[in-house]
Amino acid sequence: MTVRAVLVYCQCGHHTALEAHRWRDEVRLSDIEPRFVCAGCGGRGADLRPDFNRGNPQLAIIGMKKGRPRGALN
């Protein structure tokens, strides 16, 4: 299954949803997680999750509320 969008979470609480078309199909999420730099805290690395609902930012917020103290990079 091809991921069309991803939810990106930073440990500081920032989060976002991104379209995944910029990466080739064979790229694994774990391979690109270390490349992210948070615009809020400047931290490197992120937790990426497949977004099967295609870039809905509300899902990033819901994901954080379900016990993950993480947010994605803005």
N, CA, C and O atoms as a GROMACS GRO file, in nm:
protein
  296
    1MET      N    1   0.085  -0.118   0.000
    1MET     CA    2   0.000   0.000   0.000
    1MET      C    3   0.089   0.124   0.000
    1MET      O    4   0.183   0.133   0.079
    2THR      N    5   0.062   0.216  -0.085
    2THR     CA    6   0.137   0.340  -0.095
    2THR      C    7   0.078   0.445  -0.002
    2THR      O    8  -0.042   0.469  -0.002
    3VAL      N    9   0.163   0.506   0.077
    3VAL     CA   10   0.120   0.613   0.168
    3VAL      C   11   0.113   0.742   0.088
    3VAL      O   12   0.211   0.780   0.023
    4ARG      N   13   0.001   0.810   0.092
    4ARG     CA   14  -0.018   0.935   0.019
    4ARG      C   15   0.012   1.059   0.103
    4ARG      O   16   0.038   1.167   0.049
    5ALA      N   17   0.008   1.044   0.235
    5ALA     CA   18   0.036   1.156   0.325
    5ALA      C   19   0.090   1.100   0.455
    5ALA      O   20   0.071   0.982   0.486
    6VAL      N   21   0.158   1.186   0.533
    6VAL     CA   22   0.213   1.144   0.662
    6VAL      C   23   0.178   1.247   0.768
    6VAL      O   24   0.160   1.365   0.740
    7LEU      N   25   0.168   1.199   0.891
    7LEU     CA   26   0.153   1.284   1.008
    7LEU      C   27   0.291   1.291   1.071
    7LEU      O   28   0.354   1.188   1.095
    8VAL      N   29   0.338   1.413   1.099
    8VAL     CA   30   0.473   1.435   1.150
    8VAL      C   31   0.462   1.493   1.291
    8VAL      O   32   0.395   1.594   1.312
    9TYR      N   33   0.530   1.428   1.387
    9TYR     CA   34   0.523   1.470   1.527
    9TYR      C   35   0.663   1.499   1.580
    9TYR      O   36   0.755   1.420   1.560
   10CYS      N   37   0.679   1.612   1.648
   10CYS     CA   38   0.803   1.646   1.717
   10CYS      C   39   0.783   1.621   1.867
   10CYS      O   40   0.670   1.627   1.916
   11GLN      N   41   0.889   1.595   1.938
   11GLN     CA   42   0.879   1.570   2.082
   11GLN      C   43   0.834   1.693   2.160
   11GLN      O   44   0.784   1.680   2.271
   12CYS      N   45   0.851   1.813   2.103
   12CYS     CA   46   0.813   1.936   2.175
   12CYS      C   47   0.664   1.964   2.170
   12CYS      O   48   0.615   2.050   2.244
   13GLY      N   49   0.591   1.895   2.084
   13GLY     CA   50   0.447   1.916   2.075
   13GLY      C   51   0.400   1.971   1.942
   13GLY      O   52   0.279   1.974   1.917
   14HIS      N   53   0.490   2.013   1.855
   14HIS     CA   54   0.449   2.059   1.723
   14HIS      C   55   0.412   1.940   1.635
   14HIS      O   56   0.466   1.831   1.652
   15HIS      N   57   0.320   1.961   1.544
   15HIS     CA   58   0.275   1.855   1.455
   15HIS      C   59   0.221   1.913   1.327
   15HIS      O   60   0.182   2.030   1.322
   16THR      N   61   0.218   1.832   1.224
   16THR     CA   62   0.162   1.873   1.096
   16THR      C   63   0.130   1.750   1.014
   16THR      O   64   0.172   1.639   1.046
   17ALA      N   65   0.056   1.770   0.907
   17ALA     CA   66   0.027   1.665   0.810
   17ALA      C   67   0.087   1.710   0.676
   17ALA      O   68   0.069   1.824   0.636
   18LEU      N   69   0.157   1.620   0.609
   18LEU     CA   70   0.223   1.651   0.482
   18LEU      C   71   0.184   1.551   0.374
   18LEU      O   72   0.161   1.434   0.402
   19GLU      N   73   0.176   1.600   0.252
   19GLU     CA   74   0.159   1.510   0.138
   19GLU      C   75   0.289   1.435   0.118
   19GLU      O   76   0.396   1.492   0.137
   20ALA      N   77   0.283   1.309   0.081
   20ALA     CA   78   0.402   1.225   0.071
   20ALA      C   79   0.453   1.210  -0.072
   20ALA      O   80   0.544   1.132  -0.096
   21HIS      N   81   0.397   1.282  -0.167
   21HIS     CA   82   0.437   1.267  -0.307
   21HIS      C   83   0.582   1.308  -0.332
   21HIS      O   84   0.639   1.271  -0.435
   22ARG      N   85   0.644   1.383  -0.241
   22ARG     CA   86   0.782   1.429  -0.259
   22ARG      C   87   0.883   1.316  -0.244
   22ARG      O   88   0.998   1.330  -0.287
   23TRP      N   89   0.842   1.203  -0.184
   23TRP     CA   90   0.933   1.090  -0.164
   23TRP      C   91   0.893   0.974  -0.256
   23TRP      O   92   0.776   0.952  -0.284
   24ARG      N   93   0.995   0.899  -0.301
   24ARG     CA   94   0.970   0.781  -0.385
   24ARG      C   95   0.895   0.676  -0.305
   24ARG      O   96   0.901   0.675  -0.182
   25ASP      N   97   0.825   0.589  -0.374
   25ASP     CA   98   0.745   0.486  -0.308
   25ASP      C   99   0.828   0.392  -0.221
   25ASP      O  100   0.779   0.341  -0.120
   26GLU      N  101   0.953   0.367  -0.260
   26GLU     CA  102   1.033   0.272  -0.183
   26GLU      C  103   1.100   0.332  -0.059
   26GLU      O  104   1.166   0.260   0.015
   27VAL      N  105   1.084   0.462  -0.035
   27VAL     CA  106   1.142   0.526   0.083
   27VAL      C  107   1.060   0.486   0.206
   27VAL      O  108   0.937   0.495   0.205
   28ARG      N  109   1.131   0.442   0.311
   28ARG     CA  110   1.065   0.405   0.436
   28ARG      C  111   1.055   0.527   0.526
   28ARG      O  112   1.145   0.612   0.525
   29LEU      N  113   0.949   0.537   0.603
   29LEU     CA  114   0.931   0.650   0.694
   29LEU      C  115   1.046   0.660   0.792
   29LEU      O  116   1.092   0.769   0.824
   30SER      N  117   1.094   0.548   0.840
   30SER     CA  118   1.204   0.549   0.936
   30SER      C  119   1.333   0.604   0.874
   30SER      O  120   1.421   0.651   0.947
   31ASP      N  121   1.345   0.600   0.743
   31ASP     CA  122   1.464   0.654   0.676
   31ASP      C  123   1.462   0.807   0.670
   31ASP      O  124   1.568   0.869   0.667
   32ILE      N  125   1.344   0.868   0.668
   32ILE     CA  126   1.338   1.014   0.656
   32ILE      C  127   1.310   1.084   0.789
   32ILE      O  128   1.324   1.207   0.796
   33GLU      N  129   1.272   1.012   0.893
   33GLU     CA  130   1.245   1.074   1.023
   33GLU      C  131   1.360   1.160   1.073
   33GLU      O  132   1.335   1.270   1.122
   34PRO      N  133   1.486   1.115   1.064
   34PRO     CA  134   1.597   1.197   1.118
   34PRO      C  135   1.622   1.327   1.041
   34PRO      O  136   1.692   1.415   1.092
   35ARG      N  137   1.568   1.341   0.922
   35ARG     CA  138   1.592   1.459   0.839
   35ARG      C  139   1.509   1.581   0.879
   35ARG      O  140   1.541   1.693   0.838
   36PHE      N  141   1.405   1.561   0.957
   36PHE     CA  142   1.317   1.671   0.991
   36PHE      C  143   1.378   1.760   1.099
   36PHE      O  144   1.441   1.711   1.193
   37VAL      N  145   1.359   1.891   1.085
   37VAL     CA  146   1.400   1.989   1.185
   37VAL      C  147   1.275   2.069   1.223
   37VAL      O  148   1.208   2.124   1.136
   38CYS      N  149   1.245   2.074   1.351
   38CYS     CA  150   1.124   2.141   1.398
   38CYS      C  151   1.139   2.293   1.390
   38CYS      O  152   1.240   2.348   1.436
   39ALA      N  153   1.041   2.359   1.332
   39ALA     CA  154   1.043   2.505   1.324
   39ALA      C  155   1.014   2.569   1.460
   39ALA      O  156   1.046   2.686   1.481
   40GLY      N  157   0.955   2.494   1.551
   40GLY     CA  158   0.923   2.548   1.682
   40GLY      C  159   1.039   2.543   1.780
   40GLY      O  160   1.071   2.644   1.843
   41CYS      N  161   1.102   2.426   1.792
   41CYS     CA  162   1.207   2.411   1.894
   41CYS      C  163   1.347   2.392   1.833
   41CYS      O  164   1.446   2.399   1.905
   42GLY      N  165   1.354   2.367   1.703
   42GLY     CA  166   1.483   2.344   1.638
   42GLY      C  167   1.534   2.202   1.654
   42GLY      O  168   1.644   2.169   1.610
   43GLY      N  169   1.454   2.118   1.719
   43GLY     CA  170   1.494   1.979   1.741
   43GLY      C  171   1.501   1.901   1.611
   43GLY      O  172   1.426   1.926   1.517
   44ARG      N  173   1.593   1.806   1.607
   44ARG     CA  174   1.608   1.721   1.489
   44ARG      C  175   1.540   1.588   1.513
   44ARG      O  176   1.535   1.537   1.625
   45GLY      N  177   1.487   1.533   1.405
   45GLY     CA  178   1.418   1.406   1.413
   45GLY      C  179   1.270   1.426   1.436
   45GLY      O  180   1.227   1.529   1.488
   46ALA      N  181   1.192   1.327   1.398
   46ALA     CA  182   1.047   1.334   1.413
   46ALA      C  183   0.991   1.194   1.413
   46ALA      O  184   1.058   1.098   1.373
   47ASP      N  185   0.869   1.182   1.457
   47ASP     CA  186   0.797   1.056   1.452
   47ASP      C  187   0.696   1.069   1.338
   47ASP      O  188   0.604   1.151   1.345
   48LEU      N  189   0.712   0.990   1.233
   48LEU     CA  190   0.622   0.994   1.118
   48LEU      C  191   0.528   0.875   1.120
   48LEU      O  192   0.568   0.763   1.150
   49ARG      N  193   0.403   0.901   1.089
   49ARG     CA  194   0.300   0.798   1.084
   49ARG      C  195   0.227   0.810   0.951
   49ARG      O  196   0.207   0.921   0.902
   50PRO      N  197   0.187   0.698   0.892
   50PRO     CA  198   0.106   0.705   0.769
   50PRO      C  199  -0.025   0.778   0.798
   50PRO      O  200  -0.085   0.759   0.904
   51ASP      N  201  -0.067   0.860   0.706
   51ASP     CA  202  -0.194   0.932   0.718
   51ASP      C  203  -0.286   0.880   0.608
   51ASP      O  204  -0.285   0.930   0.496
   52PHE      N  205  -0.364   0.781   0.641
   52PHE     CA  206  -0.451   0.719   0.542
   52PHE      C  207  -0.572   0.806   0.508
   52PHE      O  208  -0.646   0.775   0.415
   53ASN      N  209  -0.592   0.915   0.583
   53ASN     CA  210  -0.700   1.009   0.554
   53ASN      C  211  -0.648   1.133   0.482
   53ASN      O  212  -0.716   1.235   0.478
   54ARG      N  213  -0.529   1.125   0.426
   54ARG     CA  214  -0.467   1.224   0.337
   54ARG      C  215  -0.458   1.365   0.391
   54ARG      O  216  -0.535   1.453   0.350
   55GLY      N  217  -0.368   1.388   0.481
   55GLY     CA  218  -0.330   1.523   0.520
   55GLY      C  219  -0.429   1.599   0.605
   55GLY      O  220  -0.431   1.722   0.601
   56ASN      N  221  -0.511   1.531   0.682
   56ASN     CA  222  -0.606   1.599   0.770
   56ASN      C  223  -0.534   1.642   0.898
   56ASN      O  224  -0.504   1.558   0.982
   57PRO      N  225  -0.505   1.774   0.915
   57PRO     CA  226  -0.430   1.819   1.032
   57PRO      C  227  -0.500   1.787   1.164
   57PRO      O  228  -0.433   1.776   1.267
   58GLN      N  229  -0.631   1.772   1.164
   58GLN     CA  230  -0.703   1.739   1.287
   58GLN      C  231  -0.661   1.602   1.339
   58GLN      O  232  -0.664   1.580   1.460
   59LEU      N  233  -0.623   1.510   1.250
   59LEU     CA  234  -0.579   1.379   1.296
   59LEU      C  235  -0.446   1.388   1.368
   59LEU      O  236  -0.421   1.309   1.459
   60ALA      N  237  -0.361   1.480   1.330
   60ALA     CA  238  -0.235   1.499   1.401
   60ALA      C  239  -0.264   1.542   1.544
   60ALA      O  240  -0.197   1.496   1.638
   61ILE      N  241  -0.361   1.628   1.562
   61ILE     CA  242  -0.397   1.675   1.697
   61ILE      C  243  -0.459   1.561   1.776
   61ILE      O  244  -0.426   1.542   1.894
   62ILE      N  245  -0.548   1.485   1.714
   62ILE     CA  246  -0.611   1.372   1.783
   62ILE      C  247  -0.505   1.271   1.825
   62ILE      O  248  -0.509   1.219   1.936
   63GLY      N  249  -0.410   1.244   1.737
   63GLY     CA  250  -0.303   1.150   1.769
   63GLY      C  251  -0.226   1.193   1.892
   63GLY      O  252  -0.187   1.109   1.974
   64MET      N  253  -0.204   1.322   1.907
   64MET     CA  254  -0.132   1.373   2.022
   64MET      C  255  -0.215   1.357   2.149
   64MET      O  256  -0.161   1.328   2.255
   65LYS      N  257  -0.344   1.376   2.139
   65LYS     CA  258  -0.432   1.367   2.255
   65LYS      C  259  -0.447   1.224   2.305
   65LYS      O  260  -0.484   1.203   2.420
   66LYS      N  261  -0.418   1.127   2.220
   66LYS     CA  262  -0.435   0.987   2.260
   66LYS      C  263  -0.314   0.935   2.336
   66LYS      O  264  -0.288   0.815   2.335
   67GLY      N  265  -0.240   1.024   2.400
   67GLY     CA  266  -0.134   0.979   2.487
   67GLY      C  267   0.005   0.996   2.429
   67GLY      O  268   0.103   0.966   2.498
   68ARG      N  269   0.019   1.041   2.308
   68ARG     CA  270   0.150   1.064   2.251
   68ARG      C  271   0.186   1.210   2.273
   68ARG      O  272   0.125   1.297   2.210
   69PRO      N  273   0.280   1.241   2.359
   69PRO     CA  274   0.316   1.380   2.384
   69PRO      C  275   0.404   1.435   2.274
   69PRO      O  276   0.510   1.492   2.299
   70ARG      N  277   0.360   1.416   2.153
   70ARG     CA  278   0.440   1.460   2.038
   70ARG      C  279   0.355   1.545   1.945
   70ARG      O  280   0.233   1.534   1.944
   71GLY      N  281   0.421   1.628   1.868
   71GLY     CA  282   0.355   1.708   1.768
   71GLY      C  283   0.446   1.715   1.647
   71GLY      O  284   0.565   1.687   1.658
   72ALA      N  285   0.394   1.752   1.534
   72ALA     CA  286   0.474   1.748   1.412
   72ALA      C  287   0.533   1.884   1.381
   72ALA      O  288   0.497   1.986   1.441
   73LEU      N  289   0.621   1.883   1.289
   73LEU     CA  290   0.698   2.000   1.255
   73LEU      C  291   0.619   2.095   1.166
   73LEU      O  292   0.559   2.052   1.067
   74ASN      N  293   0.619   2.219   1.199
   74ASN     CA  294   0.551   2.320   1.118
   74ASN      C  295   0.650   2.394   1.034
   74ASN      O  296   0.612   2.483   0.959
   0.00000   0.00000   0.00000
